[in-house]
Amino acid sequence: MATRFEDRVVNLAGLVQGITLVTFPAASSIFTDPGEYDLSSTQYGAMFLPQVATAIVTALLGARLAERISAKRVLMTGLTANLAAMVVLVMSTAVESEPAIAYPLLLVATACLGAGFGLTVPILNTLVAAFHPRQSDRAVLVLNALLGLGTVLAPVFVAVFVGLGVWWALPLLSATFLVVLVLVCARLPLHAPASETRRSPAGQSGIPPRYWLFAAFAVLYGVCETMNGNWSQLDMTTQLGGSSTQAALALTAFWAMVTVGRLLFAVVGRWAPTSVVYHLLPLLLVATFTLTAFLPDDTPWLAIATFGLAGLGCSALLPLTISLGQERLTTMSTAVAGGVIAFYQVGYGVAAFGVGPLVDNGVSLSAIYGWTALVAAAMALLSFAVARGASARGQAPAGQARDSRPDRSRRT
């Protein structure tokens, strides 16, 4: 059983991971500013390709690495990779006016960030599920809410530091937090007794066919989240007539509602069926993407509210996909978090990179948001297949097989 201090450190690591993850999107106006890095939309989108590639590889390898070298060492490696990303980003500011040097540094930084994200997030989800075996779905939601809180803080910090003329103070601050976390984690056991050594039952091996439903859902979710998380600021400033401050508020509103939603559904999940939440949130995304596509040019405050609603729509979907996968795919429960994160990154890559060339070739962001409503609609339909057979109230301990009949007992 983990100590309370271990539990808090793991949750704090989720908070810091959220800050580092959104540092690059939060600074999008810096990267595209002609007076700073002067990147085109295509270059800005391509900047995230190394992040996607390394995140996918490390997320898929994370479970095996944890079995071989322990979850603690995987977590520390991931935190160190995040630290390297922040250090390289700070270094790039010294040569931001020299694109031949600055842009490769940014690519190295996002590659390190992807490796850190791919190693850290699945292990954090696995650890909190093991620390709270009787309430693993709620624990995963709380962890991801703290990760979401970090994503809220990043654009706020950027806005403050840009106003002070020292935007690079954000990656420097993140690097400081990461150094402290690495030093603290080195002194803790951070052991996941039910997860690290578990093997598939005799006679059951390979990937269950149902796993690919979770994978497809994660890809679609990654597209939806990234359209809001990476492109909302540029949509605000180039399409909707908003200022840079209003653009930062839009991104903050999105991530704030992601966090609020996760906390809300962690509480509501005590009484409301998980499947209901899982079906309704994609429909909310359909509505917000449709509204974003038709927003008038002179209504930035309505746009901010719309991006906030989109955050609520995204909020619980990823953590619930992880917890549902760990519950239903019992023959590979230790690998579910990494797999879901990997396919989420595929969707992230599609939206992060694919939008840039479209914009540079004259396609409006408003039109792209309209197309993304179709992606959210496909996710809504797929949610019925993914959540089929999910527990309505409560969840078995992580890593334990459950009776195929719905468990209607109350959580204790």
N, C-alpha and C positions, 0 to 999 in steps of 0.2 A: 504494500500500500504506500503510495507516495505521500510525502509530508506536505503540509499546507504551503510551506515555502517553495517546494518544487513546483507545486501547482501554480503558484503566483508567478514564478520565473517563466514557466512555459507560456502562460497567458501574456506576460509582459513581452516575451519574444514575439508573440503574434502582433502586438501593438507596434513594435519597432519594425517588424517586417512590413506592415501596412504602410508606414511612413516611407520606407525605402522604395517600396514597389511603385508608389505614385509620384516619387520625386521627378522622374522624367516627364510623364504626362503633365504634371502640375507646372513644369517649367516650359511647356510647349511654346508659349509666347516669347520666351527667351531664345529658344532654339531657332525660331522662324523670324526673329527680329533682324532686319538688315543691319542694325547697329551692333548686333551681338554675333551669333553663329551664322545667321543668314541662310538657313536651310530651306529648301523648297518643300512643298507638301510631300512629294515623293521621297525625298531624302529623310524627312522627319518620320514617315511611315516605315521606311526601310531600316531606320535606326533600331527598330524593335525586333527585326528578324533574328539577330544573334540571341536575343533574350528568349525568343520562342524556341529556337533550336536547342539551346542548352537546358532550358526548363523542361522540355519534353524528355530529353535523354536522362537527366538526373532524376526526374520524378519517376520514370519507369524503373530506374536502377535502385532507387532509394530503399525499397523493401528488402532486396537482396543484400545491399550494403549493410543495412541494419542487422540482418541475421549474421553477417560475417564480422563486422567490426563494432556493433552495438548502435542503438538509436542515439545515444549520447554523442558519439563521435560523428555520426552523420549530421546531427543538429549543429555541432560546433563547426563542422566543415561548411555547412550552409551559411551560418552566420559570418564566417570568415570570408566567404565568397561575396556576401553582401557588403562587407567592410571594404573589400578590394574595389567593388563597383563605386562606392562613394568616394574613395581616395582617388581613383582614376578620373571621376567626374570633376572633382575639385582641381586636379592637375590640368584638365582640358581648358579651364578658364584662362590659363596663362597664355594659351595659343588660340583662343577662339576666333581671332581675326585671320588665322591661317588655316583655311579649310582642309588643306592637304594633310595637316597634322591633327587638327582638332577632331575631324570627323572619324578617322580611324580610332582615336582615343574613345570617342563616344560609343563606337561599336564594341570595343573591348569592355567598356563599362557595362553596357547592356548585356553582353555575354556573361559577365560575372554575376550581374543581377539575376539573370535567368537561372544560372546554376544555383545561386543562393535560394531563390524562390522554390525551385524544383526539389531541392533537398530539405529545406526547412519546413514548408507548409504541410506536406504529407506526414512528416514525422511529428510535427506538433499536433495534428489531428489524431494520429495514432496514439500519442502519449496521453492526451486528455481523455480519449475514449477508454484507455486502459486505467487511468486514474479514477474514472467515474463509471464503472461497468454497469451500474443499474440505471444510470441516466446519461448514457453516452450521447444520445441525440441532442439533449439540452446542453451538455458540456461542449459539444462541437459547435453548436450555435453561439454559445458565449465566447468561445475562442475566436470564432470568425467575426463576431461583433467587435471584439477588441482589435482584430486586424482591420476591420472596417473603420474603427475610430482612428487608427493610424492613417488610413487613406483620407480621412476628413482633415486631419491636422496638416498633412503635407501641403495642400494648396493654400491653407491659411498661413502657414509659415512662409511659403514662397511669396505671397502677397505682402506680408510684413517685411520680409527681407529685401524684396524688390524696392519697396518704398524707402528702405534705408540705404539702397544702393549696394547691397551685399547678398544677392540671391544665393550665392554659393555657400552661405552660412548654413543652409538647410542640409546639404550633403555632409558638411563638416559636423553638424550637430548629430546627424544620424550615425556617422562614423564613431563619434564619442559614445553614443548609446551602445553600439555594437561591440566596442572594445570592452565595456563594462559587462555586457551579457556573456561574452566569451569567457572572461575571467571568472564570473560567477558560475557558469555552467560547468567549468572545469573542476569545480569543487563539489558538485552534486552527483548523485548516482544516476538520476534520470533514467530509471529502468522501467520498461513496459513488460511486466512479467507474462501477461496473457497474449502478447502480440509478437514479440521478437522471435520466439522459437516455434511458433505454431506451424504445423504442416497440414497438408490436405489429408482428409480421411482416406483410408485404404480403399482402393478401387475408384477414387475420384481424382482426376488429374486434368490438366489443361485448363483452357479458358471456357467457362460456361457460355452458351450462346446468348443468354440474357445480358451478359456483360456489355455486349455491343450496343444495347439500348441505352445503357448508362453512358457509354462513350459518345454516342450520337447526341444525347441530351447535353452533355458537357460541351461539345463543340458548338452547338447552337447557343448555349448560354454564353460561351466565351465571346461569340460575335455580338450578342446583345449588350453584354456588360461593356465591352471595349468600345462600341459605338458611342456610349455615353461617357466612359472614363477617359478615352483618348481624344475624342473629337468634339466634345461639347464646347470647349473653350474657343476653338477655331470657328465653330458654327456660330457662337455668340458674337464674335468680333467681325466675321466676314459676311455672315448671312443675316443676322438679326439686329445689327446695329448697336450691339452692346459695347461697353467700355471694357478695358482689361480687368478692372475691378469687378464688374458685373460678371465677366467670364469666369473669374476665380470663384465668385459666389455661386455660379451655376455648378461648377465642379464640386465645390464644398457641399452644396445642397444635395447633390447626387450621392456622394459618399456618406454624408450625415444620415440620410434616410436609409441607406444600406445598413448602417450601424443600428439605427433605431429599429428598423424592421427585424433585424436578427434578435435583438433583445426582446422585442415585442413577441415574436413567435416562439422564443425560448420559454416565455411565460404562458402564452396561449396554448402551447403544445401540451401543457399539463391536462387540458380539457378538450381541446379541439382536435379532430382527426388530422394527422399529418397529411394525408392524401388531399384533403380539402384545400389546405394552404398551397400544396404543391400544384394543384390544378388552377387555382385562382390567380396566382402571381404572374404566370405567363400571359394571361388574358389582360392583366393590368399593363403589361409591357406592350401588348398589341395596341392598346388605347394610347399610351404615351408616345410611342413611335409615330402613330398616325397623326396625333396632335402636333408633334414636333415638325412633321413634314409640312404642315399647313399654317404654322405660326406666322403672323404678320411681322414685317420687318421692324416695326417700331414698338414692339412690346417685350423688351428684355426681361421685365419682372415676371411676366407670364411664362416666359421661357425658363426662368430660374425655377419657378414652381413646377413646371412640367418635368424638368430634369430631376427635381426632388421626388416626384411621383415615380419616375423611372427607377430611382434608387430603391424605393419601397418594393417595386416589382422585382428587382434583382435580389433583394436582401437575403432571403432564406434559401434560395434555389440551390446554390452550390453546396453549402454545408449539409442541406437535407439530401442532396444527391449522394454525398459521401456517406452519411450515416445510413441511408436506405441501402446503399450498396454493401456496406459492412454487415448490415442485418440480413440481406437477402442472398448475397453471394458468399455463403459461409465457407465454401471450399477455397476461397482466395481472399478472405477478409483483410489480411494484412497488406495486400497489394492494391486494394480498392482505392484508397486515398491517393496514392501515387498515380494510378491509372486515370482517375477522374481529373486530377490536376493536369496531367499530360495532355489529355484531350481538350480540356478547357483552354490550354495554351495553344492548341491548334486553332481553335476558334478565335482566340486573341490575335494570333498571327494573321488570320484571314482579314480581320477587321482593321488591325493596326497597319498592315502593309497595303492591303488591297484598296483601301479608300484613297490613299495618296495619289496614285496614278489617275484614278477616275477624276479627282478634283482638278488635277493639273491639266486634264484633257477636257475640261469644261462642264463636267457633271456637278450639279449643285449638291451640297451636303443635305439640303432639304429633301431632294429626290432619293438620296441614299438612305436617309432615315425612313422614308416611306417604304422602300424595299425591305428594310430591316423589320418592319411590322410583319411581313410574311414569314420571316425567320422565327419571330416570336410566336406566330400562329402555329407553325410546325412544332415548336417546342411545347405548346399547349396540348396539341394532339398526342405527342409522344409521352407526355407526363402520365397519361393513363396507363400506358404499357410499363413505364418505369416503376410507378408506385403500386402496381397490381400486387395484392397480397400483403401490402405494408400494414404494420400494426397501427391501429387507430389511436390507441392510448398507451404509450410507453414502448419500451424496447428492451430486448433481451440483452444480457451482458455482451460486450463486444467480443467477437470470436466464437460465440456459442451458437450452435445450430438451434433453430426454433421449430416448433411444430408448425406445419404449413397452414393450420387454421388460424384466423385472426385471434389475437390475444385481447380479450375485452376486460382483463383485470385492470384495476387502477394502479398507477404507479405509486410506490411507497417512497 
